[in-house]
Amino acid sequence: QLVESGGGSVQGGGPLRLSCQASGDTASIKYWGWFRQGTGPEREGVASINPNGGWSYHADSVKGRFTISQDNAKNTLYLQMDSLKPDDTAIYYCARSRFAIHNRWNLEYEYNYWGQGTQVTVS
């Protein structure tokens, strides 16, 4: 199970930090990350990280502004979002995969568990 928190409304240029608490068979997580869905029909991969190897990936649209990190002891994933823009407005989802997906990190079908999502609104 994945439970997101930390969403809300913020002015452009401001920061926000999302959290995702994992429970259940957390040892099976090979990759976990963040997707978002704005007004378009598809979810966009934002960032992903490998819990054991520490490899991380960020979408070009958020590089230099967003940072994914994790606290393995707390089974918690984070997304630090800085310099937020109105285009970042979306529902943000946490997702986990039991496969070592590496460069397929931004493909929805590679993830088998999803959180319920948390709304981020940038004005």
Salt bridges, closest charged atoms under 4 A:
GLU44 OE1 - ARG36 NE 2.81
ASP60 OD1 - LYS63 NZ 3.25
ASP88 OD1 - ARG36 NH1 2.91
ASP88 OD2 - ARG65 NH1 2.72
GLU108 OE1 - ARG43 NE 3.98
GLU110 OE2 - ARG104 NE 2.67
